Amino acid sequence: MPAVPKHRQPIINAAVTLFRRQGFARTGLNDIVDVSGAPKGSLYHYFPDGKSSIAVAAVEEAGRRVAETVAKLAEDCSSAGDLLRAHARLLAGWMQASGFRNGCPITTVLLELAPRERAVSEAGRRAYAARISILREKLIADGFARPRADALAVLCTSALQGALIQARVERSRRPIEVTATELARLIEAETEKR
């Protein structure tokens, strides 16, 4: 029976945390080792292609976590507008709890590595696609045609990502909350016109 990859997940978890907090370039392999508690040799064992392969795994992990969170919110919320507001409350709370030090581990890595690191870029595309898909399906359930639902899902995802960056710079929840509120109003106004 093959051995369980004991240190792989702690390495990925540490990378997600560190990339979210300080970005890819400012995170060294020794930082990942220190936070993960894994022996340094484990980095090379599980990620023989180096730090960029850790970035791929971290983006995939962060994308999975975000998709799970958004999917759960979608189940609990009665509309896409409610989903956006609920997600914004979570994001704003997490940002505030971190003292506005943390950003999105997906975005921070992609800003530094895309498009030159193709594997990282592809992991980012898949992460965003999963989130967009969940929101698109919620919009379709609200009565939007698939093309319009897709466009709105892209808009909402992009706007919230920008709001996260602005919230970090301003050290304020406001950009996230205003963005989600205005997006929800836009969607709800369009829904009422039907």
Backbone bond lengths (Angstrom), bond angles and torsions (degrees), N, CA, C in turn:
res aa  C-N    CA-C-N  psi(-1)  N-CA   C-N-CA  omega(-1)  CA-C   N-CA-C  phi
1 M - - - 1.437 - - 1.533 109.08 -
2 P 1.366 118.26 133.84 1.469 119.38 -178.51 1.531 111.28 -69.74
3 A 1.304 114.87 150.37 1.464 120.65 -179.75 1.532 110.22 -69.31
4 V 1.316 115.21 144.64 1.463 120.83 176.21 1.530 108.35 -70.09
5 P 1.333 118.35 133.55 1.470 120.05 -179.71 1.534 111.11 -71.46
6 K 1.320 114.33 83.19 1.459 122.78 -170.53 1.530 114.68 -59.06
7 H 1.303 118.25 -39.89 1.461 120.74 -172.33 1.526 114.00 -103.96
8 R 1.321 117.91 -8.02 1.470 120.34 -176.00 1.532 111.65 -60.67
9 Q 1.329 117.32 -52.36 1.468 119.86 -176.87 1.527 112.53 -65.37
10 P 1.339 119.60 -42.08 1.474 117.88 175.35 1.539 113.08 -59.80
11 I 1.328 116.93 -34.10 1.470 119.92 176.93 1.523 109.58 -65.18
12 I 1.328 116.61 -45.81 1.470 120.60 179.85 1.525 110.11 -63.23
13 N 1.329 116.94 -45.34 1.468 120.45 179.56 1.528 111.22 -59.63
14 A 1.315 116.43 -42.52 1.466 120.37 178.45 1.526 110.59 -63.53
15 A 1.325 116.57 -42.09 1.466 120.24 179.43 1.521 111.14 -63.29
16 V 1.338 117.21 -42.58 1.471 120.48 177.77 1.528 109.51 -57.68
17 T 1.315 116.61 -48.54 1.470 121.31 -178.78 1.518 111.45 -62.13
18 L 1.313 116.63 -47.90 1.466 120.55 -176.60 1.524 112.23 -69.47
19 F 1.326 117.46 -42.13 1.468 119.92 178.97 1.523 110.47 -64.32
20 R 1.334 116.87 -37.92 1.466 121.53 178.73 1.525 110.07 -63.68
21 R 1.318 116.21 -37.84 1.461 121.40 -174.08 1.525 112.90 -85.40
22 Q 1.341 117.23 -40.84 1.467 118.20 -171.23 1.520 114.49 -130.71
23 G 1.326 117.15 0.64 1.459 119.70 178.35 1.520 112.05 86.76
24 F 1.308 114.84 171.92 1.464 121.96 -177.26 1.523 111.48 -72.07
25 A 1.327 116.99 -52.30 1.467 120.82 -173.13 1.528 112.37 -62.85
26 R 1.320 117.28 -35.51 1.461 120.71 -177.57 1.519 112.88 -83.48
27 T 1.310 117.40 -3.05 1.460 121.14 178.82 1.520 109.05 -100.41
28 G 1.303 116.58 117.48 1.456 120.79 178.22 1.518 111.34 -94.56
29 L 1.306 115.87 163.60 1.462 120.14 177.67 1.522 111.45 -60.14
30 N 1.328 116.91 -36.51 1.468 119.84 177.68 1.526 111.49 -63.94
31 D 1.342 117.12 -34.17 1.469 120.22 175.90 1.528 109.95 -62.22
32 I 1.313 115.67 -44.79 1.471 120.69 -179.59 1.522 110.43 -63.20
33 V 1.315 116.56 -42.30 1.472 121.26 177.51 1.527 109.87 -61.19
34 D 1.329 116.77 -47.54 1.470 120.68 -178.20 1.527 111.84 -60.57
35 V 1.326 117.50 -46.88 1.464 121.04 -176.49 1.529 111.21 -72.61
36 S 1.327 116.79 -37.18 1.474 120.15 -176.38 1.526 112.80 -77.66
37 G 1.331 116.28 -28.15 1.455 119.82 -174.45 1.517 112.50 77.68
38 A 1.311 117.30 6.46 1.469 121.80 -179.94 1.529 110.10 -84.44
39 P 1.322 116.48 148.88 1.469 118.37 174.05 1.532 109.64 -65.42
40 K 1.304 116.38 147.60 1.468 120.17 -177.30 1.525 112.13 -57.96
41 G 1.315 116.36 -34.76 1.466 119.61 178.66 1.524 112.93 -60.58
42 S 1.332 116.56 -26.53 1.466 120.16 178.51 1.522 111.73 -65.17
43 L 1.324 116.13 -33.00 1.470 118.96 177.12 1.518 110.15 -58.26
44 Y 1.311 116.10 -46.68 1.458 120.90 -176.98 1.525 111.79 -75.16
45 H 1.332 116.14 -27.96 1.460 120.46 178.14 1.529 110.68 -69.45
46 Y 1.334 116.57 -50.90 1.466 120.72 -176.46 1.529 113.09 -83.69
47 F 1.318 116.71 -24.54 1.462 121.16 -176.29 1.528 109.64 -131.84
48 P 1.347 116.18 68.10 1.467 119.38 -175.65 1.530 113.75 -64.96
49 D 1.332 117.24 -17.74 1.464 119.84 179.21 1.521 112.72 -87.62
50 G 1.329 117.37 4.90 1.450 120.98 172.64 1.511 115.23 92.97
51 K 1.305 113.78 -162.55 1.460 122.17 -171.65 1.534 112.21 -62.04
52 S 1.318 117.97 -35.16 1.465 118.80 -179.78 1.528 111.33 -65.81
53 S 1.337 117.81 -30.32 1.467 119.14 176.87 1.531 110.86 -73.24
54 I 1.327 117.11 -28.73 1.470 120.60 172.27 1.530 108.73 -67.19
55 A 1.326 116.42 -38.92 1.468 120.42 178.01 1.523 111.22 -61.43
56 V 1.321 117.35 -41.01 1.469 120.75 177.64 1.529 109.46 -59.76
57 A 1.321 116.29 -49.46 1.462 120.36 -179.30 1.533 111.44 -62.70
58 A 1.326 117.31 -38.04 1.465 120.96 179.48 1.528 111.31 -67.57
59 V 1.314 117.27 -41.30 1.469 121.11 177.81 1.528 109.97 -65.39
60 E 1.320 116.58 -41.39 1.473 119.82 177.33 1.528 110.98 -62.64
61 E 1.317 117.02 -44.31 1.464 121.42 179.88 1.522 110.90 -64.61
62 A 1.316 117.28 -46.84 1.464 120.57 179.23 1.533 110.20 -62.96
63 G 1.322 116.64 -39.88 1.463 120.37 177.69 1.517 111.94 -62.07
64 R 1.323 116.43 -40.67 1.475 121.04 177.92 1.522 110.10 -63.56
65 R 1.327 116.50 -44.72 1.466 120.19 -179.41 1.531 111.71 -62.80
66 V 1.321 116.15 -44.60 1.464 120.34 179.99 1.525 109.86 -63.79
67 A 1.326 117.14 -45.45 1.467 120.32 -179.80 1.527 110.74 -60.73
68 E 1.324 117.88 -41.63 1.468 120.75 177.51 1.523 111.38 -62.02
69 T 1.325 116.65 -42.41 1.458 120.92 179.57 1.525 110.81 -64.51
70 V 1.326 117.05 -47.40 1.462 121.05 -178.80 1.529 110.41 -66.29
71 A 1.324 117.87 -38.52 1.469 120.73 178.08 1.525 110.80 -63.30
72 K 1.328 117.27 -41.83 1.465 120.99 177.99 1.520 110.48 -64.05
73 L 1.322 116.78 -44.04 1.462 120.38 177.23 1.529 110.69 -61.62
74 A 1.330 116.82 -40.49 1.469 120.65 179.45 1.519 111.27 -61.16
75 E 1.323 116.57 -37.74 1.471 120.41 177.04 1.524 111.35 -65.72
76 D 1.326 116.20 -38.28 1.460 121.44 -174.40 1.531 114.06 -84.34
77 C 1.330 117.51 -19.26 1.465 121.59 -174.73 1.528 110.39 -99.36
78 S 1.322 115.32 144.85 1.466 119.91 -176.40 1.520 113.63 -82.33
79 S 1.324 117.90 -16.31 1.470 120.40 -178.18 1.524 109.83 -150.77
80 A 1.329 114.75 168.34 1.467 119.63 177.29 1.524 110.79 -65.04
81 G 1.329 117.49 -37.48 1.462 120.42 177.41 1.520 111.45 -61.08
82 D 1.325 116.25 -44.19 1.470 120.11 177.21 1.526 110.88 -63.22
83 L 1.326 116.70 -38.83 1.468 121.64 177.50 1.528 110.63 -60.26
84 L 1.324 117.00 -45.82 1.468 120.63 -179.95 1.531 111.11 -62.14
85 R 1.318 116.62 -44.34 1.469 119.46 -179.60 1.532 111.12 -65.87
86 A 1.330 117.26 -40.83 1.471 120.82 179.42 1.527 110.82 -65.47
87 H 1.326 116.23 -42.48 1.465 119.80 179.08 1.529 110.18 -63.97
88 A 1.326 115.94 -41.73 1.467 119.75 179.06 1.528 111.33 -62.01
89 R 1.324 117.74 -40.12 1.474 119.93 177.56 1.528 110.78 -59.91
90 L 1.337 115.99 -43.54 1.473 119.56 178.11 1.530 111.04 -62.67
91 L 1.331 115.78 -50.17 1.468 120.17 -178.19 1.525 111.09 -59.62
92 A 1.328 116.55 -46.61 1.461 120.35 -178.96 1.530 110.77 -63.61
93 G 1.322 116.61 -39.33 1.461 120.21 177.69 1.515 112.28 -63.90
94 W 1.336 116.19 -43.70 1.469 119.75 178.82 1.527 110.94 -64.47
95 M 1.318 116.09 -42.41 1.466 119.26 179.93 1.528 110.25 -62.86
96 Q 1.324 116.14 -46.53 1.462 120.33 -178.93 1.532 110.69 -63.26
97 A 1.326 116.90 -42.89 1.472 120.83 -179.83 1.530 111.65 -60.73
98 S 1.330 116.74 -29.14 1.468 120.23 179.31 1.528 112.10 -86.67
99 G 1.324 116.97 3.22 1.457 119.16 -174.99 1.514 111.07 69.11
100 F 1.335 115.92 25.05 1.460 124.29 -178.74 1.536 111.99 61.53
101 R 1.331 116.19 26.61 1.463 121.68 175.42 1.517 111.02 -85.56
102 N 1.326 116.07 -32.45 1.465 119.92 -175.30 1.521 111.15 -87.36
103 G 1.313 114.13 144.69 1.449 121.17 172.19 1.512 108.08 -122.05
104 C 1.289 116.15 -164.89 1.462 120.98 176.48 1.525 108.05 -82.71
105 P 1.337 118.72 123.22 1.465 119.38 -178.46 1.521 112.67 -63.94
106 I 1.308 117.09 -24.86 1.473 119.94 177.74 1.527 108.81 -71.15
107 T 1.321 115.73 -53.47 1.466 120.66 -175.86 1.516 111.98 -64.03
108 T 1.335 117.59 -42.74 1.465 119.08 -177.52 1.525 110.91 -60.84
109 V 1.316 116.73 -40.20 1.466 120.27 179.65 1.527 110.31 -70.67
110 L 1.334 116.72 -43.93 1.465 119.71 -177.98 1.525 111.96 -64.93
111 L 1.322 117.28 -36.63 1.460 119.62 178.72 1.529 111.45 -61.03
112 E 1.311 116.10 -31.88 1.461 119.85 -178.94 1.528 113.83 -88.67
113 L 1.331 117.77 -31.48 1.468 119.62 -169.19 1.531 115.60 -112.47
114 A 1.324 117.61 -25.36 1.466 118.82 -178.43 1.522 108.62 -80.95
115 P 1.283 120.47 144.11 1.459 128.89 0.16 1.527 114.25 -94.20
116 R 1.328 118.32 1.94 1.479 118.39 -173.05 1.528 113.51 -66.35
117 E 1.321 117.86 -29.87 1.466 121.01 177.30 1.527 107.62 -98.75
118 R 1.312 115.92 97.10 1.466 121.01 -171.67 1.529 113.01 -62.56
119 A 1.315 117.37 -38.94 1.469 119.70 -178.94 1.531 110.70 -66.39
120 V 1.326 117.04 -37.80 1.459 121.13 177.48 1.527 109.57 -67.43
121 S 1.325 116.25 -44.16 1.468 120.51 178.21 1.520 111.07 -59.12
122 E 1.316 116.87 -42.85 1.468 120.53 179.89 1.527 111.18 -66.34
123 A 1.311 117.54 -39.85 1.473 120.37 176.23 1.524 109.89 -62.09
124 G 1.310 117.43 -39.65 1.459 121.57 177.01 1.514 112.31 -65.20
125 R 1.323 117.11 -41.85 1.479 120.65 177.17 1.520 110.35 -59.67
126 R 1.316 116.28 -44.13 1.472 119.16 179.66 1.534 111.16 -65.28
127 A 1.325 117.00 -39.65 1.469 120.45 179.68 1.523 110.80 -63.30
128 Y 1.318 117.20 -46.54 1.460 120.09 178.63 1.519 111.21 -67.34
129 A 1.322 117.58 -38.53 1.468 121.09 -179.82 1.528 111.09 -61.59
130 A 1.312 117.54 -38.52 1.469 120.81 179.33 1.520 110.39 -63.94
131 R 1.303 116.63 -44.98 1.467 121.16 179.81 1.537 110.59 -65.39
132 I 1.316 115.96 -45.07 1.469 121.06 179.43 1.521 110.55 -61.69
133 S 1.314 117.12 -39.93 1.459 121.60 -179.74 1.526 111.87 -61.05
134 I 1.313 116.75 -42.94 1.471 120.65 -179.70 1.526 109.95 -64.15
135 L 1.314 116.84 -45.83 1.452 120.51 180.00 1.534 110.96 -67.01
136 R 1.326 116.86 -39.80 1.475 120.76 177.49 1.523 110.39 -58.56
137 E 1.325 117.34 -44.95 1.469 120.37 -179.64 1.528 111.25 -64.90
138 K 1.323 117.39 -35.49 1.469 120.21 177.10 1.525 109.99 -67.04
139 L 1.317 116.95 -39.44 1.465 121.09 178.02 1.531 111.11 -66.60
140 I 1.305 117.14 -38.47 1.467 120.83 176.13 1.526 109.67 -62.98
141 A 1.329 115.97 -42.29 1.472 119.97 177.19 1.526 111.05 -62.05
142 D 1.329 117.18 -27.94 1.466 121.89 176.96 1.531 112.18 -79.35
143 G 1.336 116.93 -5.03 1.454 119.98 176.43 1.514 116.11 108.01
144 F 1.314 118.49 4.96 1.458 120.89 178.71 1.527 110.43 -80.29
145 A 1.323 116.87 143.51 1.454 121.41 172.72 1.528 108.21 -67.31
146 R 1.319 116.63 150.22 1.465 121.42 -175.18 1.538 113.46 -52.30
147 P 1.341 120.53 -46.88 1.474 118.39 -179.21 1.535 112.62 -62.09
148 R 1.326 116.82 -40.70 1.469 119.86 179.38 1.529 109.88 -69.95
149 A 1.315 117.57 -40.56 1.460 121.52 177.86 1.523 110.55 -60.45
150 D 1.332 116.40 -41.06 1.466 120.47 179.41 1.528 110.53 -64.32
151 A 1.331 116.78 -45.05 1.468 120.23 -179.66 1.528 110.89 -62.91
152 L 1.317 116.96 -43.75 1.465 120.12 179.22 1.526 111.94 -65.97
153 A 1.325 117.21 -37.62 1.470 120.63 178.92 1.526 110.84 -64.20
154 V 1.323 116.75 -40.55 1.475 120.73 176.71 1.523 109.76 -64.69
155 L 1.326 116.67 -46.32 1.464 120.72 179.17 1.530 110.94 -57.86
156 C 1.313 117.21 -48.88 1.462 121.15 -177.49 1.526 111.96 -62.86
157 T 1.312 115.98 -44.07 1.467 120.19 -179.99 1.528 110.82 -63.59
158 S 1.317 116.24 -45.32 1.469 120.70 -179.92 1.516 111.38 -64.88
159 A 1.318 116.79 -42.72 1.465 120.35 -179.12 1.527 111.40 -65.00
160 L 1.332 117.44 -42.34 1.467 119.49 178.82 1.526 111.66 -65.80
161 Q 1.331 116.75 -36.48 1.473 118.75 177.03 1.515 110.56 -63.66
162 G 1.318 117.08 -42.48 1.461 120.12 176.34 1.519 111.74 -63.76
163 A 1.335 116.22 -38.48 1.468 120.59 179.10 1.531 111.51 -63.96
164 L 1.333 117.06 -34.57 1.475 119.91 177.10 1.525 110.72 -62.27
165 I 1.310 116.08 -42.74 1.466 120.02 179.19 1.524 109.87 -64.91
166 Q 1.325 116.48 -45.97 1.455 120.31 -179.87 1.529 111.44 -63.71
167 A 1.333 117.61 -39.29 1.470 121.08 178.06 1.525 110.59 -61.35
168 R 1.306 116.20 -39.23 1.467 120.51 -179.77 1.529 110.58 -66.20
169 V 1.325 115.66 -42.88 1.463 120.45 -179.86 1.525 110.79 -66.68
170 E 1.342 116.27 -44.54 1.462 120.51 -177.34 1.528 113.15 -82.82
171 R 1.333 116.01 -11.04 1.462 121.40 -176.26 1.529 109.84 54.23
172 S 1.337 113.26 52.00 1.456 120.07 -175.63 1.528 109.90 -150.78
173 R 1.332 116.04 145.38 1.462 122.85 175.15 1.530 110.99 -73.25
174 R 1.311 116.23 -21.64 1.458 122.19 -169.05 1.529 114.45 -53.15
175 P 1.327 120.42 -47.12 1.467 117.70 -178.76 1.534 113.26 -57.99
176 I 1.312 116.98 -37.56 1.467 120.60 179.92 1.525 109.79 -69.34
177 E 1.309 116.28 -46.35 1.464 120.61 -177.32 1.520 111.93 -66.42
178 V 1.340 117.37 -43.87 1.465 120.78 179.10 1.521 110.32 -63.77
179 T 1.317 117.42 -44.41 1.464 121.29 -179.49 1.519 111.28 -59.55
180 A 1.316 117.19 -49.21 1.466 120.38 -179.19 1.520 111.48 -64.66
181 T 1.321 116.89 -41.34 1.469 120.33 179.74 1.518 110.75 -62.10
182 E 1.319 117.20 -45.99 1.465 120.55 -178.12 1.530 111.82 -69.23
183 L 1.313 117.29 -37.98 1.461 120.15 175.96 1.525 110.72 -63.74
184 A 1.333 116.41 -43.65 1.464 120.50 178.55 1.526 110.36 -61.48
185 R 1.330 116.93 -42.11 1.478 120.21 178.36 1.527 110.92 -62.07
186 L 1.308 116.72 -42.83 1.464 121.45 178.54 1.525 110.53 -58.59
187 I 1.321 116.04 -47.81 1.465 121.69 -179.25 1.525 110.60 -65.30
188 E 1.306 116.83 -44.70 1.467 120.56 -178.36 1.528 112.04 -67.02
189 A 1.326 116.96 -36.97 1.468 120.01 177.09 1.532 110.51 -64.76
190 E 1.317 115.55 -40.70 1.468 119.40 179.04 1.529 110.74 -68.29
191 T 1.317 116.76 -35.23 1.466 121.10 178.03 1.533 110.66 -65.26
192 E 1.335 116.00 -40.78 1.471 120.51 -178.56 1.523 112.61 -66.68
193 K 1.319 117.90 -26.99 1.466 122.00 -179.80 1.521 112.63 -70.89
194 R 1.307 117.52 -15.59 1.478 121.05 -176.36 1.490 111.54 -75.96
